[in-house]
């Protein structure tokens, strides 16, 4: 969960979401996102 939270909140901040909202939203998303979708996001970020 920690990795998911960091990656998702970091992505949201990069997209322009303020840090507090990004943290709150990442907490929600990390519990429902599929492994497949998370891995795709992770690969995408690593390519940036």
PDBQT receptor file of N, H, CA, C and O in Angstrom, charges set to zero:
ATOM      1  N   UNK A   1       0.811  -1.198   0.000  1.00  0.00    +0.000 N 
ATOM      2  CA  UNK A   1       0.000   0.000   0.000  1.00  0.00    +0.000 C 
ATOM      3  C   UNK A   1       0.855   1.263   0.000  1.00  0.00    +0.000 C 
ATOM      4  O   UNK A   1       0.502   2.254  -0.640  1.00  0.00    +0.000 OA
ATOM      5  N   UNK A   2       1.962   1.229   0.706  1.00  0.00    +0.000 N 
ATOM      6  H   UNK A   2       2.248   0.424   1.226  1.00  0.00    +0.000 HD
ATOM      7  CA  UNK A   2       2.811   2.421   0.798  1.00  0.00    +0.000 C 
ATOM      8  C   UNK A   2       3.308   2.845  -0.578  1.00  0.00    +0.000 C 
ATOM      9  O   UNK A   2       3.298   4.031  -0.908  1.00  0.00    +0.000 OA
ATOM     10  N   UNK A   3       3.744   1.875  -1.380  1.00  0.00    +0.000 N 
ATOM     11  H   UNK A   3       3.753   0.912  -1.112  1.00  0.00    +0.000 HD
ATOM     12  CA  UNK A   3       4.222   2.193  -2.725  1.00  0.00    +0.000 C 
ATOM     13  C   UNK A   3       3.084   2.774  -3.563  1.00  0.00    +0.000 C 
ATOM     14  O   UNK A   3       3.267   3.768  -4.265  1.00  0.00    +0.000 OA
ATOM     15  N   UNK A   4       1.919   2.155  -3.484  1.00  0.00    +0.000 N 
ATOM     16  H   UNK A   4       1.770   1.347  -2.914  1.00  0.00    +0.000 HD
ATOM     17  CA  UNK A   4       0.775   2.660  -4.237  1.00  0.00    +0.000 C 
ATOM     18  C   UNK A   4       0.458   4.098  -3.846  1.00  0.00    +0.000 C 
ATOM     19  O   UNK A   4       0.231   4.953  -4.701  1.00  0.00    +0.000 OA
ATOM     20  N   UNK A   5       0.446   4.345  -2.561  1.00  0.00    +0.000 N 
ATOM     21  H   UNK A   5       0.631   3.650  -1.866  1.00  0.00    +0.000 HD
ATOM     22  CA  UNK A   5       0.121   5.687  -2.077  1.00  0.00    +0.000 C 
ATOM     23  C   UNK A   5       1.115   6.720  -2.610  1.00  0.00    +0.000 C 
ATOM     24  O   UNK A   5       0.719   7.772  -3.112  1.00  0.00    +0.000 OA
ATOM     25  N   UNK A   6       2.382   6.416  -2.498  1.00  0.00    +0.000 N 
ATOM     26  H   UNK A   6       2.704   5.561  -2.091  1.00  0.00    +0.000 HD
ATOM     27  CA  UNK A   6       3.414   7.365  -2.953  1.00  0.00    +0.000 C 
ATOM     28  C   UNK A   6       3.333   7.630  -4.451  1.00  0.00    +0.000 C 
ATOM     29  O   UNK A   6       3.421   8.777  -4.891  1.00  0.00    +0.000 OA
ATOM     30  N   UNK A   7       3.170   6.589  -5.213  1.00  0.00    +0.000 N 
ATOM     31  H   UNK A   7       3.099   5.658  -4.855  1.00  0.00    +0.000 HD
ATOM     32  CA  UNK A   7       3.118   6.752  -6.662  1.00  0.00    +0.000 C 
ATOM     33  C   UNK A   7       1.862   7.504  -7.078  1.00  0.00    +0.000 C 
ATOM     34  O   UNK A   7       1.932   8.419  -7.898  1.00  0.00    +0.000 OA
ATOM     35  N   UNK A   8       0.725   7.132  -6.526  1.00  0.00    +0.000 N 
ATOM     36  H   UNK A   8       0.669   6.389  -5.859  1.00  0.00    +0.000 HD
ATOM     37  CA  UNK A   8      -0.523   7.784  -6.903  1.00  0.00    +0.000 C 
ATOM     38  C   UNK A   8      -0.575   9.240  -6.452  1.00  0.00    +0.000 C 
ATOM     39  O   UNK A   8      -0.995  10.108  -7.217  1.00  0.00    +0.000 OA
ATOM     40  N   UNK A   9      -0.162   9.512  -5.241  1.00  0.00    +0.000 N 
ATOM     41  H   UNK A   9       0.179   8.807  -4.619  1.00  0.00    +0.000 HD
ATOM     42  CA  UNK A   9      -0.188  10.904  -4.781  1.00  0.00    +0.000 C 
ATOM     43  C   UNK A   9       0.808  11.747  -5.570  1.00  0.00    +0.000 C 
ATOM     44  O   UNK A   9       0.523  12.899  -5.894  1.00  0.00    +0.000 OA
ATOM     45  N   UNK A  10       1.970  11.184  -5.880  1.00  0.00    +0.000 N 
ATOM     46  H   UNK A  10       2.202  10.247  -5.616  1.00  0.00    +0.000 HD
ATOM     47  CA  UNK A  10       2.948  11.898  -6.686  1.00  0.00    +0.000 C 
ATOM     48  C   UNK A  10       2.437  12.200  -8.079  1.00  0.00    +0.000 C 
ATOM     49  O   UNK A  10       2.671  13.287  -8.608  1.00  0.00    +0.000 OA
ATOM     50  N   UNK A  11       1.740  11.244  -8.677  1.00  0.00    +0.000 N 
ATOM     51  H   UNK A  11       1.550  10.361  -8.247  1.00  0.00    +0.000 HD
ATOM     52  CA  UNK A  11       1.173  11.460 -10.000  1.00  0.00    +0.000 C 
ATOM     53  C   UNK A  11       0.136  12.576  -9.960  1.00  0.00    +0.000 C 
ATOM     54  O   UNK A  11       0.121  13.449 -10.828  1.00  0.00    +0.000 OA
ATOM     55  N   UNK A  12      -0.718  12.546  -8.966  1.00  0.00    +0.000 N 
ATOM     56  H   UNK A  12      -0.707  11.837  -8.261  1.00  0.00    +0.000 HD
ATOM     57  CA  UNK A  12      -1.750  13.575  -8.863  1.00  0.00    +0.000 C 
ATOM     58  C   UNK A  12      -1.141  14.963  -8.691  1.00  0.00    +0.000 C 
ATOM     59  O   UNK A  12      -1.624  15.932  -9.276  1.00  0.00    +0.000 OA
ATOM     60  N   UNK A  13      -0.094  15.058  -7.899  1.00  0.00    +0.000 N 
ATOM     61  H   UNK A  13       0.299  14.271  -7.424  1.00  0.00    +0.000 HD
ATOM     62  CA  UNK A  13       0.582  16.346  -7.728  1.00  0.00    +0.000 C 
ATOM     63  C   UNK A  13       1.176  16.799  -9.059  1.00  0.00    +0.000 C 
ATOM     64  O   UNK A  13       1.078  17.975  -9.410  1.00  0.00    +0.000 OA
ATOM     65  N   UNK A  14       1.788  15.881  -9.802  1.00  0.00    +0.000 N 
ATOM     66  H   UNK A  14       1.868  14.926  -9.516  1.00  0.00    +0.000 HD
ATOM     67  CA  UNK A  14       2.342  16.220 -11.119  1.00  0.00    +0.000 C 
ATOM     68  C   UNK A  14       1.270  16.716 -12.075  1.00  0.00    +0.000 C 
ATOM     69  O   UNK A  14       1.539  17.525 -12.963  1.00  0.00    +0.000 OA
ATOM     70  N   UNK A  15       0.051  16.223 -11.884  1.00  0.00    +0.000 N 
ATOM     71  H   UNK A  15      -0.167  15.566 -11.162  1.00  0.00    +0.000 HD
ATOM     72  CA  UNK A  15      -1.063  16.624 -12.738  1.00  0.00    +0.000 C 
ATOM     73  C   UNK A  15      -1.675  17.948 -12.304  1.00  0.00    +0.000 C 
ATOM     74  O   UNK A  15      -2.590  18.458 -12.951  1.00  0.00    +0.000 OA
ATOM     75  N   UNK A  16      -1.166  18.503 -11.203  1.00  0.00    +0.000 N 
ATOM     76  H   UNK A  16      -0.423  18.088 -10.677  1.00  0.00    +0.000 HD
ATOM     77  CA  UNK A  16      -1.638  19.814 -10.773  1.00  0.00    +0.000 C 
ATOM     78  C   UNK A  16      -2.572  19.822  -9.585  1.00  0.00    +0.000 C 
ATOM     79  O   UNK A  16      -3.089  20.875  -9.212  1.00  0.00    +0.000 OA
ATOM     80  N   UNK A  17      -2.797  18.673  -8.988  1.00  0.00    +0.000 N 
ATOM     81  H   UNK A  17      -2.377  17.817  -9.291  1.00  0.00    +0.000 HD
ATOM     82  CA  UNK A  17      -3.645  18.592  -7.798  1.00  0.00    +0.000 C 
ATOM     83  C   UNK A  17      -2.824  19.050  -6.598  1.00  0.00    +0.000 C 
ATOM     84  O   UNK A  17      -1.652  18.694  -6.474  1.00  0.00    +0.000 OA
ATOM     85  N   UNK A  18      -3.442  19.847  -5.705  1.00  0.00    +0.000 N 
ATOM     86  H   UNK A  18      -4.394  20.136  -5.805  1.00  0.00    +0.000 HD
ATOM     87  CA  UNK A  18      -2.685  20.291  -4.537  1.00  0.00    +0.000 C 
ATOM     88  C   UNK A  18      -2.353  19.083  -3.655  1.00  0.00    +0.000 C 
ATOM     89  O   UNK A  18      -3.069  18.082  -3.665  1.00  0.00    +0.000 OA
ATOM     90  N   UNK A  19      -1.270  19.187  -2.900  1.00  0.00    +0.000 N 
ATOM     91  H   UNK A  19      -0.687  20.000  -2.892  1.00  0.00    +0.000 HD
ATOM     92  CA  UNK A  19      -0.713  18.050  -2.156  1.00  0.00    +0.000 C 
ATOM     93  C   UNK A  19      -1.705  17.439  -1.178  1.00  0.00    +0.000 C 
ATOM     94  O   UNK A  19      -1.767  16.216  -1.046  1.00  0.00    +0.000 OA
ATOM     95  N   UNK A  20      -2.474  18.263  -0.497  1.00  0.00    +0.000 N 
ATOM     96  H   UNK A  20      -2.424  19.256  -0.605  1.00  0.00    +0.000 HD
ATOM     97  CA  UNK A  20      -3.429  17.732   0.490  1.00  0.00    +0.000 C 
ATOM     98  C   UNK A  20      -4.516  16.899  -0.196  1.00  0.00    +0.000 C 
ATOM     99  O   UNK A  20      -4.843  15.802   0.255  1.00  0.00    +0.000 OA
ATOM    100  N   UNK A  21      -5.060  17.422  -1.268  1.00  0.00    +0.000 N 
ATOM    101  H   UNK A  21      -4.794  18.314  -1.634  1.00  0.00    +0.000 HD
ATOM    102  CA  UNK A  21      -6.097  16.688  -2.002  1.00  0.00    +0.000 C 
ATOM    103  C   UNK A  21      -5.512  15.434  -2.634  1.00  0.00    +0.000 C 
ATOM    104  O   UNK A  21      -6.153  14.383  -2.628  1.00  0.00    +0.000 OA
ATOM    105  N   UNK A  22      -4.307  15.530  -3.176  1.00  0.00    +0.000 N 
ATOM    106  H   UNK A  22      -3.786  16.384  -3.180  1.00  0.00    +0.000 HD
ATOM    107  CA  UNK A  22      -3.650  14.373  -3.786  1.00  0.00    +0.000 C 
ATOM    108  C   UNK A  22      -3.465  13.259  -2.760  1.00  0.00    +0.000 C 
ATOM    109  O   UNK A  22      -3.674  12.086  -3.069  1.00  0.00    +0.000 OA
ATOM    110  N   UNK A  23      -3.078  13.620  -1.552  1.00  0.00    +0.000 N 
ATOM    111  H   UNK A  23      -2.908  14.573  -1.300  1.00  0.00    +0.000 HD
ATOM    112  CA  UNK A  23      -2.898  12.623  -0.491  1.00  0.00    +0.000 C 
ATOM    113  C   UNK A  23      -4.220  11.955  -0.140  1.00  0.00    +0.000 C 
ATOM    114  O   UNK A  23      -4.291  10.733  -0.009  1.00  0.00    +0.000 OA
ATOM    115  N   UNK A  24      -5.261  12.756   0.011  1.00  0.00    +0.000 N 
ATOM    116  H   UNK A  24      -5.203  13.748  -0.095  1.00  0.00    +0.000 HD
ATOM    117  CA  UNK A  24      -6.584  12.211   0.352  1.00  0.00    +0.000 C 
ATOM    118  C   UNK A  24      -7.098  11.296  -0.757  1.00  0.00    +0.000 C 
ATOM    119  O   UNK A  24      -7.599  10.204  -0.486  1.00  0.00    +0.000 OA
ATOM    120  N   UNK A  25      -6.971  11.744  -2.005  1.00  0.00    +0.000 N 
ATOM    121  H   UNK A  25      -6.564  12.630  -2.225  1.00  0.00    +0.000 HD
ATOM    122  CA  UNK A  25      -7.459  10.938  -3.121  1.00  0.00    +0.000 C 
ATOM    123  C   UNK A  25      -6.645   9.660  -3.294  1.00  0.00    +0.000 C 
ATOM    124  O   UNK A  25      -7.204   8.604  -3.588  1.00  0.00    +0.000 OA
ATOM    125  N   UNK A  26      -5.337   9.747  -3.114  1.00  0.00    +0.000 N 
ATOM    126  H   UNK A  26      -4.883  10.605  -2.875  1.00  0.00    +0.000 HD
ATOM    127  CA  UNK A  26      -4.488   8.559  -3.227  1.00  0.00    +0.000 C 
ATOM    128  C   UNK A  26      -4.900   7.510  -2.206  1.00  0.00    +0.000 C 
ATOM    129  O   UNK A  26      -4.891   6.316  -2.503  1.00  0.00    +0.000 OA
ATOM    130  N   UNK A  27      -5.261   7.952  -1.002  1.00  0.00    +0.000 N 
ATOM    131  H   UNK A  27      -5.268   8.923  -0.761  1.00  0.00    +0.000 HD
ATOM    132  CA  UNK A  27      -5.705   7.016   0.043  1.00  0.00    +0.000 C 
ATOM    133  C   UNK A  27      -6.939   6.242  -0.413  1.00  0.00    +0.000 C 
ATOM    134  O   UNK A  27      -7.082   5.056  -0.113  1.00  0.00    +0.000 OA
ATOM    135  N   UNK A  28      -7.814   6.905  -1.127  1.00  0.00    +0.000 N 
ATOM    136  H   UNK A  28      -7.699   7.868  -1.370  1.00  0.00    +0.000 HD
ATOM    137  CA  UNK A  28      -9.027   6.244  -1.611  1.00  0.00    +0.000 C 
ATOM    138  C   UNK A  28      -8.715   5.320  -2.784  1.00  0.00    +0.000 C 
ATOM    139  O   UNK A  28      -9.153   4.170  -2.819  1.00  0.00    +0.000 OA
ATOM    140  N   UNK A  29      -7.955   5.839  -3.739  1.00  0.00    +0.000 N 
ATOM    141  H   UNK A  29      -7.599   6.773  -3.711  1.00  0.00    +0.000 HD
ATOM    142  CA  UNK A  29      -7.670   5.092  -4.966  1.00  0.00    +0.000 C 
ATOM    143  C   UNK A  29      -6.859   3.832  -4.688  1.00  0.00    +0.000 C 
ATOM    144  O   UNK A  29      -7.122   2.784  -5.278  1.00  0.00    +0.000 OA
ATOM    145  N   UNK A  30      -5.874   3.923  -3.795  1.00  0.00    +0.000 N 
ATOM    146  H   UNK A  30      -5.660   4.775  -3.316  1.00  0.00    +0.000 HD
ATOM    147  CA  UNK A  30      -4.951   2.799  -3.575  1.00  0.00    +0.000 C 
ATOM    148  C   UNK A  30      -5.654   1.539  -3.105  1.00  0.00    +0.000 C 
ATOM    149  O   UNK A  30      -5.113   0.443  -3.245  1.00  0.00    +0.000 OA
ATOM    150  N   UNK A  31      -6.851   1.677  -2.549  1.00  0.00    +0.000 N 
ATOM    151  H   UNK A  31      -7.291   2.568  -2.435  1.00  0.00    +0.000 HD
ATOM    152  CA  UNK A  31      -7.573   0.512  -2.035  1.00  0.00    +0.000 C 
ATOM    153  C   UNK A  31      -8.461  -0.160  -3.076  1.00  0.00    +0.000 C 
ATOM    154  O   UNK A  31      -8.889  -1.297  -2.879  1.00  0.00    +0.000 OA
ATOM    155  N   UNK A  32      -8.742   0.528  -4.176  1.00  0.00    +0.000 N 
ATOM    156  H   UNK A  32      -8.394   1.452  -4.336  1.00  0.00    +0.000 HD
ATOM    157  CA  UNK A  32      -9.670  -0.036  -5.154  1.00  0.00    +0.000 C 
ATOM    158  C   UNK A  32      -9.060  -0.272  -6.534  1.00  0.00    +0.000 C 
ATOM    159  O   UNK A  32      -9.648  -0.980  -7.351  1.00  0.00    +0.000 OA
ATOM    160  N   UNK A  33      -7.905   0.303  -6.803  1.00  0.00    +0.000 N 
ATOM    161  H   UNK A  33      -7.427   0.878  -6.140  1.00  0.00    +0.000 HD
ATOM    162  CA  UNK A  33      -7.301   0.153  -8.128  1.00  0.00    +0.000 C 
ATOM    163  C   UNK A  33      -6.812  -1.289  -8.309  1.00  0.00    +0.000 C 
ATOM    164  O   UNK A  33      -6.294  -1.909  -7.381  1.00  0.00    +0.000 OA
ATOM    165  N   UNK A  34      -6.990  -1.797  -9.516  1.00  0.00    +0.000 N 
ATOM    166  H   UNK A  34      -7.411  -1.294 -10.271  1.00  0.00    +0.000 HD
ATOM    167  CA  UNK A  34      -6.530  -3.161  -9.786  1.00  0.00    +0.000 C 
ATOM    168  C   UNK A  34      -5.009  -3.191  -9.880  1.00  0.00    +0.000 C 
ATOM    169  O   UNK A  34      -4.364  -2.171 -10.121  1.00  0.00    +0.000 OA
ATOM    170  N   UNK A  35      -4.457  -4.374  -9.686  1.00  0.00    +0.000 N 
ATOM    171  H   UNK A  35      -4.981  -5.203  -9.490  1.00  0.00    +0.000 HD
ATOM    172  CA  UNK A  35      -3.004  -4.544  -9.837  1.00  0.00    +0.000 C 
ATOM    173  C   UNK A  35      -2.566  -4.181 -11.246  1.00  0.00    +0.000 C 
ATOM    174  O   UNK A  35      -1.522  -3.558 -11.435  1.00  0.00    +0.000 OA
ATOM    175  N   UNK A  36      -3.359  -4.568 -12.231  1.00  0.00    +0.000 N 
ATOM    176  H   UNK A  36      -4.208  -5.074 -12.078  1.00  0.00    +0.000 HD
ATOM    177  CA  UNK A  36      -3.027  -4.294 -13.624  1.00  0.00    +0.000 C 
ATOM    178  C   UNK A  36      -2.959  -2.789 -13.893  1.00  0.00    +0.000 C 
ATOM    179  O   UNK A  36      -2.011  -2.309 -14.515  1.00  0.00    +0.000 OA
ATOM    180  N   UNK A  37      -3.951  -2.057 -13.430  1.00  0.00    +0.000 N 
ATOM    181  H   UNK A  37      -4.721  -2.447 -12.925  1.00  0.00    +0.000 HD
ATOM    182  CA  UNK A  37      -3.962  -0.608 -13.651  1.00  0.00    +0.000 C 
ATOM    183  C   UNK A  37      -2.832   0.072 -12.899  1.00  0.00    +0.000 C 
ATOM    184  O   UNK A  37      -2.193   0.983 -13.427  1.00  0.00    +0.000 OA
ATOM    185  N   UNK A  38      -2.582  -0.359 -11.681  1.00  0.00    +0.000 N 
ATOM    186  H   UNK A  38      -3.100  -1.099 -11.252  1.00  0.00    +0.000 HD
ATOM    187  CA  UNK A  38      -1.494   0.245 -10.917  1.00  0.00    +0.000 C 
ATOM    188  C   UNK A  38      -0.148   0.002 -11.588  1.00  0.00    +0.000 C 
ATOM    189  O   UNK A  38       0.671   0.916 -11.676  1.00  0.00    +0.000 OA
ATOM    190  N   UNK A  39       0.086  -1.198 -12.054  1.00  0.00    +0.000 N 
ATOM    191  H   UNK A  39      -0.580  -1.941 -11.982  1.00  0.00    +0.000 HD
ATOM    192  CA  UNK A  39       1.348  -1.510 -12.722  1.00  0.00    +0.000 C 
ATOM    193  C   UNK A  39       1.505  -0.685 -14.000  1.00  0.00    +0.000 C 
ATOM    194  O   UNK A  39       2.613  -0.264 -14.333  1.00  0.00    +0.000 OA
ATOM    195  N   UNK A  40       0.404  -0.453 -14.717  1.00  0.00    +0.000 N 
ATOM    196  H   UNK A  40      -0.496  -0.794 -14.446  1.00  0.00    +0.000 HD
ATOM    197  CA  UNK A  40       0.466   0.372 -15.920  1.00  0.00    +0.000 C 
ATOM    198  C   UNK A  40       0.827   1.812 -15.573  1.00  0.00    +0.000 C 
ATOM    199  O   UNK A  40       1.623   2.435 -16.275  1.00  0.00    +0.000 OA
ATOM    200  N   UNK A  41       0.258   2.338 -14.514  1.00  0.00    +0.000 N 
ATOM    201  H   UNK A  41      -0.388   1.832 -13.944  1.00  0.00    +0.000 HD
ATOM    202  CA  UNK A  41       0.587   3.693 -14.056  1.00  0.00    +0.000 C 
ATOM    203  C   UNK A  41       2.046   3.761 -13.642  1.00  0.00    +0.000 C 
ATOM    204  O   UNK A  41       2.752   4.713 -13.976  1.00  0.00    +0.000 OA
ATOM    205  N   UNK A  42       2.488   2.765 -12.926  1.00  0.00    +0.000 N 
ATOM    206  H   UNK A  42       1.915   1.992 -12.654  1.00  0.00    +0.000 HD
ATOM    207  CA  UNK A  42       3.874   2.713 -12.468  1.00  0.00    +0.000 C 
ATOM    208  C   UNK A  42       4.852   2.699 -13.653  1.00  0.00    +0.000 C 
ATOM    209  O   UNK A  42       5.851   3.417 -13.642  1.00  0.00    +0.000 OA
ATOM    210  N   UNK A  43       4.567   1.896 -14.655  1.00  0.00    +0.000 N 
ATOM    211  H   UNK A  43       3.755   1.312 -14.664  1.00  0.00    +0.000 HD
ATOM    212  CA  UNK A  43       5.416   1.851 -15.857  1.00  0.00    +0.000 C 
ATOM    213  C   UNK A  43       5.416   3.204 -16.559  1.00  0.00    +0.000 C 
ATOM    214  O   UNK A  43       6.464   3.673 -17.003  1.00  0.00    +0.000 OA
ATOM    215  N   UNK A  44       4.272   3.820 -16.659  1.00  0.00    +0.000 N 
ATOM    216  H   UNK A  44       3.421   3.439 -16.298  1.00  0.00    +0.000 HD
ATOM    217  CA  UNK A  44       4.151   5.108 -17.316  1.00  0.00    +0.000 C 
ATOM    218  C   UNK A  44       5.013   6.150 -16.604  1.00  0.00    +0.000 C 
ATOM    219  O   UNK A  44       5.740   6.904 -17.252  1.00  0.00    +0.000 OA
ATOM    220  N   UNK A  45       4.936   6.194 -15.292  1.00  0.00    +0.000 N 
ATOM    221  H   UNK A  45       4.346   5.582 -14.765  1.00  0.00    +0.000 HD
ATOM    222  CA  UNK A  45       5.722   7.160 -14.520  1.00  0.00    +0.000 C 
ATOM    223  C   UNK A  45       7.203   6.901 -14.658  1.00  0.00    +0.000 C 
ATOM    224  O   UNK A  45       7.982   7.849 -14.754  1.00  0.00    +0.000 OA
ATOM    225  N   UNK A  46       7.618   5.646 -14.672  1.00  0.00    +0.000 N 
ATOM    226  H   UNK A  46       6.985   4.875 -14.595  1.00  0.00    +0.000 HD
ATOM    227  CA  UNK A  46       9.023   5.307 -14.818  1.00  0.00    +0.000 C 
ATOM    228  C   UNK A  46       9.571   5.747 -16.166  1.00  0.00    +0.000 C 
ATOM    229  O   UNK A  46      10.765   6.020 -16.286  1.00  0.00    +0.000 OA
ATOM    230  N   UNK A  47       8.707   5.821 -17.195  1.00  0.00    +0.000 N 
ATOM    231  H   UNK A  47       7.736   5.600 -17.097  1.00  0.00    +0.000 HD
ATOM    232  CA  UNK A  47       9.144   6.250 -18.517  1.00  0.00    +0.000 C 
ATOM    233  C   UNK A  47       9.290   7.750 -18.633  1.00  0.00    +0.000 C 
ATOM    234  O   UNK A  47       9.937   8.244 -19.556  1.00  0.00    +0.000 OA
ATOM    235  N   UNK A  48       8.690   8.486 -17.695  1.00  0.00    +0.000 N 
ATOM    236  H   UNK A  48       8.165   8.084 -16.945  1.00  0.00    +0.000 HD
ATOM    237  CA  UNK A  48       8.754   9.956 -17.754  1.00  0.00    +0.000 C 
ATOM    238  C   UNK A  48      10.134  10.431 -17.526  1.00  0.00    +0.000 C 
ATOM    239  O   UNK A  48      10.382  11.637 -17.538  1.00  0.00    +0.000 OA
TER     240      UNK A  48
